[in-house]
Amino acid sequence: MLPNRIITENKDIFNFIKKLKIDIHLTKIQNLYLALFIMCMVISGSCNKIINISNMYFVNRHKTSIGKFLSKSKFNTDKILNLYQKFIRNTILSISLATKNPIEVIIDDTVLGKTKPSSKAKNPSEKCGYHQKKRVYGYQIVIVLLKCGSIELPYLIKIYDKSKMSKIQMALEVISSLPKPLYKGFVLADSWYSSESVIKASEKAGYIYVGAIKVNRILYPENHRQGVPISFLAKDLNKDQFDLVTVKKSKYYIYRYVGKINGFNNVVILLSYPEDKFGKEKSLKAFISTEISMNTIDTLNVYSKRWTIEVFIRTNKMIFNLKGIQVRSYASMEKFLLIQMISYTYVASRNVNYDFLKSLKEVRKNKDKALIHHIYFLIKDEKKTLAEVENIVLKAC
């Protein structure tokens, strides 16, 4: 038996795998290993090291065998990702239909830092490099969340591989796969993704684009003969031309520009200074919206929802210890991130409100009950001796 009784008796994970319809693309052994990884991630979050999995009390396989599932087991990750994303789209659409809330698509990226290998290292981690202006070494990961009301689910967690496509191309691919919003829909992103192609792709998909924008972008104000950068326009404005507004208990001076930028004839650009840093060049921020009928405060409130993804990234790094992942091959890392995403959604879906943290707390609280069930079946079905059971309990503790 591969993973023993505690896995085969836990129908919830296998039912969720079937619900995603990914089981048809996996062999029986692969399904068992997938369930094993999900179980380990859910109850301990310690799958960043293969040896941590093999040391779990309900696992009776060597770490080499478990590692081969990630590095050498052949299954089509693209097909599994497509089926997973279809499930997420249908889930979010049904929530939007029931609540009449808009769908928000949040795009961002992060770096999973790793220790830089020495020049003599024979097998350094594939696709690792320096990011964030050569300050951080590791994997760069693109993350996309689909959000409706208070419910948020990961739609994509994938390594950015610049040899295959740019981050902008990855964003375009994601946007092209999105469901048409039943009510309103928003694509939210930072300035890196606020390119002409991403904004137009969002509009084509039926979404309003609201994002940060770099202050060197060119505007065409009526009182200027030619285009000027946002930063130049900000210096040319008086303080009384700004409105002091409150967004989430913080106050900002905001100037609203409606007009042309390169690639668009009519968009909203908001120039923003914190109340106590008005006029300071480094404090200037700018935001773009393709919905000119939306007022300034509503636009900023919509953009503030982008912070959800920062919380999501931090939560995942802490709970699943993503920074400590010890796999070297790109294929292993790709599978690991896919499994982690499925694990997150499995846990969230166990709660009626898709509250991941609340559901995780409940699952981990019940792990002692799972241990008792495990011991019961060891004695009843596998005729384990008292000494063998004692060793398993000590391992669990």
C-alpha positions as CSV (number, residue, x, y, z in Angstrom):
1,M,0.0,0.0,0.0
2,L,1.5,3.4,-1.0
3,P,0.4,5.9,1.6
4,N,-1.4,3.9,4.2
5,R,-4.8,3.9,5.8
6,I,-5.0,7.5,6.8
7,I,-4.8,8.6,3.2
8,T,-7.1,5.9,1.7
9,E,-9.7,6.5,4.4
10,N,-9.8,10.2,3.8
11,K,-12.4,10.5,1.1
12,D,-12.5,14.3,1.1
13,I,-9.2,14.8,-0.8
14,F,-10.0,12.2,-3.4
15,N,-13.5,13.6,-3.9
16,F,-12.0,17.0,-4.4
17,I,-9.5,15.7,-6.9
18,K,-12.5,14.1,-8.8
19,K,-14.4,17.3,-8.5
20,L,-11.6,19.1,-10.3
21,K,-11.7,16.2,-12.9
22,I,-7.9,16.0,-12.9
23,D,-7.9,12.3,-11.8
24,I,-8.6,11.2,-15.4
25,H,-5.1,12.6,-16.4
26,L,-3.3,10.8,-13.6
27,T,-2.5,7.2,-13.0
28,K,-3.8,5.5,-9.8
29,I,-0.3,5.9,-8.2
30,Q,-0.1,9.6,-9.3
31,N,-3.5,10.2,-7.7
32,L,-2.3,8.7,-4.5
33,Y,0.9,10.7,-4.4
34,L,-1.1,13.9,-5.2
35,A,-3.4,13.1,-2.3
36,L,-0.4,12.5,-0.1
37,F,1.1,15.9,-0.9
38,I,-2.2,17.7,-0.3
39,M,-2.6,15.9,3.0
40,C,0.9,16.8,4.1
41,M,0.6,20.5,3.1
42,V,-2.8,20.8,4.8
43,I,-1.9,19.3,8.2
44,S,1.7,20.5,8.5
45,G,2.7,22.8,5.6
46,S,6.1,21.1,5.7
47,C,6.3,19.8,2.1
48,N,9.2,22.2,1.3
49,K,11.6,19.4,2.0
50,I,10.9,15.9,0.7
51,I,12.3,14.3,3.8
52,N,9.6,16.1,5.8
53,I,7.0,14.2,3.9
54,S,8.7,10.8,4.3
55,N,8.9,11.5,8.0
56,M,5.2,12.0,8.4
57,Y,3.8,9.3,10.6
58,F,1.2,8.1,8.0
59,V,3.8,7.8,5.1
60,N,5.6,4.5,4.5
61,R,7.6,5.5,1.4
62,H,11.3,6.5,1.2
63,K,12.1,10.2,0.4
64,T,13.6,9.1,-3.0
65,S,10.3,7.6,-4.1
66,I,8.4,10.7,-3.1
67,G,10.9,13.0,-4.8
68,K,10.6,11.1,-8.1
69,F,6.9,12.0,-8.2
70,L,7.9,15.7,-8.6
71,S,11.0,15.2,-10.7
72,K,10.2,12.3,-13.0
73,S,6.5,11.3,-12.8
74,K,5.1,12.2,-16.2
75,F,1.7,14.0,-16.3
76,N,0.5,17.0,-18.2
77,T,0.6,20.0,-15.9
78,D,-1.0,22.2,-18.5
79,K,-4.1,20.0,-18.7
80,I,-4.4,19.8,-14.9
81,L,-3.9,23.6,-14.6
82,N,-6.6,24.2,-17.3
83,L,-9.1,21.9,-15.4
84,Y,-8.3,23.6,-12.1
85,Q,-8.8,27.0,-13.7
86,K,-12.1,26.0,-15.1
87,F,-13.2,24.9,-11.6
88,I,-12.2,28.3,-10.2
89,R,-13.9,30.2,-13.0
90,N,-17.2,28.3,-12.4
91,T,-16.9,28.8,-8.7
92,I,-16.4,32.5,-8.9
93,L,-19.1,32.9,-11.5
94,S,-21.6,31.1,-9.3
95,I,-20.7,33.3,-6.3
96,S,-21.0,36.4,-8.4
97,L,-24.4,35.2,-9.7
98,A,-25.6,34.6,-6.1
99,T,-24.3,37.8,-4.6
100,K,-24.4,40.2,-7.6
101,N,-20.8,41.3,-6.6
102,P,-18.3,42.2,-9.3
103,I,-15.4,39.8,-10.2
104,E,-11.9,41.2,-9.4
105,V,-8.8,39.8,-11.1
106,I,-5.7,40.7,-9.2
107,I,-2.3,40.2,-10.9
108,D,1.1,40.4,-9.1
109,D,4.5,38.7,-8.8
110,T,6.9,37.9,-6.0
111,V,10.3,36.3,-5.5
112,L,10.8,33.1,-3.5
113,G,14.3,33.8,-2.3
114,K,16.9,31.0,-2.3
115,T,20.6,30.9,-1.3
116,K,22.8,31.7,-4.2
117,P,24.8,28.5,-5.1
118,S,28.6,28.6,-5.2
119,S,30.3,28.7,-8.6
120,K,31.3,25.0,-8.0
121,A,27.8,23.8,-7.5
122,K,27.0,20.9,-9.9
123,N,23.2,21.1,-9.8
124,P,22.0,24.6,-9.1
125,S,18.2,25.2,-9.1
126,E,16.9,25.7,-12.6
127,K,15.3,29.1,-13.6
128,C,16.7,30.9,-10.5
129,G,18.3,34.3,-10.9
130,Y,18.5,37.8,-9.5
131,H,15.3,39.9,-9.3
132,Q,14.2,43.2,-8.0
133,K,17.2,45.1,-9.5
134,K,19.6,42.3,-8.7
135,R,18.9,42.4,-5.0
136,V,17.2,39.0,-4.5
137,Y,18.2,35.6,-5.8
138,G,15.5,33.0,-6.3
139,Y,12.4,32.1,-8.3
140,Q,10.2,34.8,-9.6
141,I,6.5,33.7,-9.4
142,V,3.5,35.3,-11.2
143,I,0.3,35.0,-9.1
144,V,-3.3,35.7,-10.1
145,L,-6.3,35.7,-7.8
146,L,-10.0,35.7,-8.7
147,K,-12.0,37.6,-6.1
148,C,-15.7,38.1,-5.5
149,G,-16.8,39.9,-2.4
150,S,-14.8,38.5,0.5
151,I,-14.0,35.3,-1.4
152,E,-10.7,34.9,-3.1
153,L,-9.1,31.9,-4.8
154,P,-5.8,31.4,-6.6
155,Y,-6.2,31.2,-10.4
156,L,-2.5,31.0,-11.2
157,I,0.8,30.5,-9.3
158,K,3.5,29.9,-11.8
159,I,7.3,30.4,-12.3
160,Y,8.1,33.3,-14.5
161,D,10.4,31.9,-17.2
162,K,11.6,34.7,-19.4
163,S,12.9,32.3,-22.0
164,K,9.3,31.2,-22.8
165,M,7.3,34.4,-22.4
166,S,7.3,37.8,-20.6
167,K,5.3,38.6,-17.6
168,I,3.1,40.8,-19.8
169,Q,2.5,37.8,-22.1
170,M,1.6,35.7,-19.1
171,A,-0.9,38.4,-18.0
172,L,-2.4,38.5,-21.5
173,E,-2.8,34.7,-21.5
174,V,-4.6,34.8,-18.1
175,I,-6.9,37.6,-19.2
176,S,-7.9,35.8,-22.4
177,S,-9.0,32.8,-20.3
178,L,-11.2,34.8,-17.9
179,P,-15.0,34.3,-17.7
180,K,-17.1,37.2,-18.9
181,P,-18.3,39.0,-15.8
182,L,-22.0,38.7,-15.1
183,Y,-22.1,42.2,-13.5
184,K,-19.0,44.4,-13.3
185,G,-15.5,43.1,-13.5
186,F,-12.1,44.6,-12.7
187,V,-8.5,43.8,-13.5
188,L,-6.2,45.2,-10.8
189,A,-2.4,45.3,-11.0
190,D,0.6,47.4,-10.2
191,S,2.4,49.7,-12.6
192,W,4.5,46.8,-14.1
193,Y,1.4,45.4,-15.8
194,S,-0.3,48.7,-16.8
195,S,0.8,48.4,-20.4
196,E,-1.4,49.3,-23.4
197,S,-1.7,45.6,-24.4
198,V,-2.9,44.5,-20.9
199,I,-5.4,47.3,-20.6
200,K,-6.9,46.7,-24.0
201,A,-7.0,42.9,-23.4
202,S,-8.9,43.6,-20.2
203,E,-11.4,45.8,-22.0
204,K,-11.9,43.2,-24.7
205,A,-12.6,40.5,-22.0
206,G,-15.3,42.8,-20.5
207,Y,-13.3,44.1,-17.5
208,I,-12.5,47.6,-16.3
209,Y,-8.8,48.1,-15.8
210,V,-7.7,49.9,-12.6
211,G,-4.0,49.9,-11.8
212,A,-1.0,51.9,-10.8
213,I,0.9,53.6,-13.6
214,K,4.4,54.9,-13.8
215,V,4.8,58.7,-13.4
216,N,6.9,58.9,-16.6
217,R,3.8,58.1,-18.8
218,I,2.8,60.9,-21.1
219,L,-0.5,62.8,-20.7
220,Y,-2.0,65.4,-23.1
221,P,-3.6,68.1,-20.9
222,E,-5.6,70.8,-22.8
223,N,-3.4,73.7,-21.5
224,H,-0.2,72.1,-22.9
225,R,0.8,72.2,-26.5
226,Q,2.4,68.7,-26.4
227,G,2.4,65.7,-24.2
228,V,4.0,65.9,-20.8
229,P,5.0,63.2,-18.2
230,I,2.8,62.7,-15.2
231,S,5.6,63.9,-12.9
232,F,6.0,67.1,-14.9
233,L,2.3,67.8,-14.8
234,A,2.3,67.3,-11.0
235,K,4.9,70.0,-10.5
236,D,2.9,72.4,-12.7
237,L,-0.2,72.1,-10.5
238,N,-1.1,74.1,-7.4
239,K,-2.2,72.6,-4.2
240,D,-5.7,74.1,-4.5
241,Q,-6.2,72.1,-7.7
242,F,-6.0,68.9,-5.7
243,D,-8.9,67.4,-3.7
244,L,-8.2,66.0,-0.2
245,V,-9.9,62.6,0.0
246,T,-10.0,59.8,2.6
247,V,-9.4,56.2,1.5
248,K,-9.5,53.5,4.2
249,K,-8.8,56.1,7.0
250,S,-5.8,57.6,5.2
251,K,-5.9,61.1,3.5
252,Y,-4.5,61.9,0.1
253,Y,-4.3,64.9,-2.2
254,I,-5.8,63.8,-5.5
255,Y,-5.8,65.4,-8.9
256,R,-8.1,63.9,-11.5
257,Y,-7.1,64.0,-15.2
258,V,-9.6,62.7,-17.8
259,G,-8.3,62.6,-21.3
260,K,-5.8,61.1,-23.7
261,I,-2.7,59.1,-23.1
262,N,-0.7,57.1,-25.7
263,G,-3.0,54.3,-27.0
264,F,-6.2,55.6,-25.4
265,N,-8.3,58.6,-26.2
266,N,-10.2,58.8,-22.9
267,V,-9.1,57.4,-19.6
268,V,-8.9,58.6,-16.0
269,I,-5.5,59.3,-14.4
270,L,-5.3,60.1,-10.7
271,L,-2.3,61.8,-9.3
272,S,-1.9,61.2,-5.6
273,Y,0.2,62.5,-2.7
274,P,-0.2,61.4,1.0
275,E,-1.5,64.4,3.0
276,D,1.7,64.9,4.9
277,K,4.0,64.6,1.8
278,F,2.4,66.9,-0.8
279,G,4.8,68.0,-3.5
280,K,7.5,65.5,-2.6
281,E,8.6,63.9,-5.9
282,K,9.2,60.4,-4.5
283,S,5.8,60.4,-2.9
284,L,3.9,61.0,-6.1
285,K,1.8,58.0,-7.2
286,A,-0.4,57.7,-10.2
287,F,-3.4,55.4,-11.1
288,I,-5.3,54.6,-14.2
289,S,-8.9,53.6,-14.8
290,T,-10.7,52.9,-18.0
291,E,-14.1,53.7,-16.4
292,I,-14.5,57.5,-16.5
293,S,-18.0,57.4,-15.0
294,M,-16.6,56.0,-11.7
295,N,-15.8,58.8,-9.2
296,T,-12.4,59.3,-7.7
297,I,-13.0,57.7,-4.3
298,D,-14.7,54.6,-5.8
299,T,-11.7,54.2,-8.2
300,L,-9.2,54.4,-5.3
301,N,-11.4,52.0,-3.2
302,V,-11.4,49.5,-6.1
303,Y,-7.6,49.7,-6.5
304,S,-7.1,49.3,-2.7
305,K,-8.5,45.7,-3.1
306,R,-5.3,44.9,-4.9
307,W,-3.7,44.6,-1.4
308,T,-5.6,41.3,-1.0
309,I,-2.9,39.6,-3.1
310,E,-0.1,40.9,-0.9
311,V,-1.8,39.3,2.1
312,F,-2.3,36.1,0.1
313,I,1.4,35.9,-0.9
314,R,2.5,36.5,2.7
315,T,0.0,33.9,4.0
316,N,1.2,31.3,1.6
317,K,4.9,31.9,2.3
318,M,4.3,31.5,6.0
319,I,1.8,28.6,6.0
320,F,3.4,26.5,3.2
321,N,6.9,27.7,3.8
322,L,7.4,28.5,0.1
323,K,10.7,30.3,0.8
324,G,12.2,27.0,2.1
325,I,11.3,24.9,-0.9
326,Q,14.3,22.5,-1.6
327,V,13.8,21.3,-5.2
328,R,16.2,21.9,-8.0
329,S,14.5,21.1,-11.2
330,Y,12.1,23.4,-13.0
331,A,9.6,20.5,-13.5
332,S,9.6,19.8,-9.8
333,M,9.0,23.4,-8.8
334,E,6.2,23.7,-11.4
335,K,4.4,20.7,-10.0
336,F,5.0,21.8,-6.4
337,L,3.4,25.2,-7.0
338,L,0.5,23.6,-8.8
339,I,-0.1,21.2,-5.9
340,Q,0.2,24.0,-3.4
341,M,-2.5,26.0,-5.3
342,I,-4.8,23.0,-5.4
343,S,-4.2,22.4,-1.6
344,Y,-5.1,26.0,-0.8
345,T,-8.4,25.8,-2.8
346,Y,-9.2,22.4,-1.2
347,V,-8.9,23.9,2.3
348,A,-10.8,27.0,1.4
349,S,-13.6,25.1,-0.2
350,R,-14.3,23.1,3.0
351,N,-15.7,26.4,4.5
352,V,-19.0,27.7,3.3
353,N,-17.5,31.2,3.0
354,Y,-14.2,30.0,1.6
355,D,-12.4,31.3,4.6
356,F,-9.0,29.6,4.2
357,L,-7.5,30.4,7.6
358,K,-10.6,29.4,9.5
359,S,-10.9,26.1,7.6
360,L,-7.2,25.4,8.0
361,K,-7.4,25.9,11.7
362,E,-10.3,23.4,11.8
363,V,-8.5,20.8,9.7
364,R,-5.3,21.0,11.8
365,K,-7.4,20.9,15.0
366,N,-8.7,17.5,13.9
367,K,-5.4,16.0,13.1
368,D,-5.2,14.3,16.5
369,K,-8.5,12.5,15.6
370,A,-7.0,11.4,12.4
371,L,-4.0,9.9,14.3
372,I,-6.4,8.0,16.5
373,H,-8.2,6.6,13.4
374,H,-4.9,5.7,11.9
375,I,-3.8,3.7,15.0
376,Y,-7.2,2.0,15.1
377,F,-6.8,0.7,11.6
378,L,-3.2,-0.3,12.1
379,I,-4.2,-2.6,15.0
380,K,-7.5,-3.8,13.5
381,D,-6.5,-4.4,9.8
382,E,-2.7,-4.5,9.8
383,K,-2.2,-6.4,13.1
384,K,0.6,-4.0,14.2
385,T,2.2,-4.8,17.6
386,L,2.1,-2.4,20.5
387,A,5.8,-1.6,20.0
388,E,5.2,-0.7,16.3
389,V,2.3,1.5,17.2
390,E,4.3,3.2,19.9
391,N,7.0,4.0,17.4
392,I,4.4,5.5,15.0
393,V,2.9,7.7,17.8
394,L,6.3,8.9,18.8
395,K,7.0,9.8,15.2
396,A,3.8,11.7,15.0
397,C,4.7,13.7,18.1
